[in-house]
Amino acid sequence: MTAQQPGTEGQTLGALVHQLSQQLPELIRSEMRLAQAEVAEKGKRAGVGIGMFSVAGLLAFFGVAALITTAILALSLVLDAWLAALIVGLVLLAGAAVAGVMGKNKVAEAGPPVPQRAVEGVKEDIATVKGQHHA
């Protein structure tokens, strides 16, 4: 005993295939709309998260600025205010220079952005196909 869908009794196989071929594009379009809606919803959630990270970064920036101001004000208790600000500014610039040099060295260590192992593998494959590979 086979289960048939309502309204399909007495229809030929050709009629059923024709019906399926007409309904399949609509089914695919429905699935695409569902996928699009799901991606849009996830995109909105990710956007809110990225916005929160941006706010956190901005608040951290202001927090660091406040700590730098605190350092200047504390140092101004023993020195003139302009000299305290100059010293803190020079220390910050020296830290930036050290971080910049270290970053430059790390980038240089990474080498060119070419996947060298993959390129060598392709060259070996080409040589093997041409019969020029020596084991």
C-alpha atoms as one frame of an Amber mdcrd trajectory, in Angstrom:
protein
   0.000   0.000   0.000   1.558   3.310  -1.030   0.723   6.677   0.453  -0.481
   9.192  -2.098  -0.971  12.869  -1.654  -4.556  14.102  -1.805  -5.636  14.897
  -5.340  -2.969  12.754  -7.007  -5.123   9.622  -7.475  -5.636   8.805 -11.095
  -2.967  11.210 -12.359  -0.364   9.889 -14.709   3.325   9.947 -13.924   3.804
  12.539 -16.649   1.220  14.828 -15.078   2.867  14.488 -11.688   6.308  15.272
 -13.158   4.828  18.278 -14.965   3.270  19.467 -11.683   6.586  19.008  -9.901
   8.480  20.943 -12.586   6.041  23.843 -12.157   6.212  23.839  -8.354   9.980
  23.349  -8.022  10.997  26.910  -9.069   8.550  28.397  -6.543   9.895  26.090
  -3.854  13.451  27.176  -4.670  12.428  30.852  -4.606  10.775  30.330  -1.202
  13.895  28.700   0.171  16.019  31.563  -1.206  13.733  34.137   0.465  13.961
  32.219   3.739  17.769  32.066   3.494  17.913  35.777   2.663  15.750  36.652
   5.677  17.878  34.460   7.939  21.128  36.053   6.708  19.628  39.533   7.151
  18.644  38.718  10.747  22.111  37.390  11.544  23.633  40.444   9.872  21.596
  42.741  12.104  22.792  40.888  15.203  26.401  41.060  14.021  25.971  44.776
  13.290  24.778  45.428  16.834  27.774  43.484  18.177  30.191  45.441  15.987
  28.597  48.687  17.173  29.101  47.633  20.789  32.753  46.817  20.086  33.127
  50.279  18.525  31.657  51.941  21.617  33.972  49.858  23.820  36.981  50.953
  21.774  35.966  54.611  21.943  35.423  54.433  25.708  38.799  52.697  26.136
  40.422  55.478  24.095  38.879  58.126  26.360  39.918  56.122  29.420  43.525
  56.041  28.265  43.365  59.775  27.529  42.097  60.375  31.074  44.945  58.278
  32.506  47.465  60.246  30.458  45.935  63.487  31.737  46.171  62.107  35.274
  49.867  61.343  34.741  50.463  64.896  33.498  48.582  66.397  36.460  50.444
  64.187  38.956  53.801  65.088  37.423  52.830  68.780  37.450  52.816  68.631
  41.252  56.616  68.449  41.183  57.332  70.205  37.854  55.843  73.037  35.833
  52.681  71.929  33.995  54.173  72.507  30.532  57.229  70.410  31.407  55.069
  67.602  32.809  53.004  67.555  29.589  56.186  67.583  27.482  57.706  64.663
  29.383  54.536  62.560  29.140  54.209  63.411  25.425  57.834  62.392  24.746
  57.357  59.104  26.627  54.244  58.378  24.555  56.079  59.170  21.294  58.982
  56.932  22.320  56.522  54.103  23.035  54.901  54.660  19.627  58.308  54.536
  17.934  59.242  51.259  19.652  55.877  49.706  18.739  56.245  50.926  15.138
  59.736  49.432  14.739  58.626  46.140  16.290  55.590  46.026  13.972  57.752
  46.759  10.936  60.104  43.929  11.894  57.206  41.485  12.327  55.838  42.413
   8.887  59.291  41.954   7.345  59.619  38.530   9.026  56.322  37.424   7.501
  57.788  37.830   4.016  55.868  38.538   0.847  52.150  37.709   0.806  52.687
  35.048  -1.875  51.874  31.454  -0.846  55.352  30.172  -1.664  54.744  26.512
  -0.744  51.652  26.396  -2.931  53.528  28.026  -5.835  56.365  25.519  -5.490
  53.829  22.673  -5.417  52.214  23.916  -8.632  55.635  24.237 -10.291  56.450
  20.660  -9.283  53.097  19.454 -10.614  53.704  21.182 -13.948  57.202  19.721
 -14.141  55.810  16.235 -13.370  53.155  16.562 -16.078  55.816  17.666 -18.556
  57.972  14.704 -17.523  60.782  16.896 -16.227  60.557  15.899 -12.573  63.576
  14.101 -11.193  62.991  12.001  -8.104
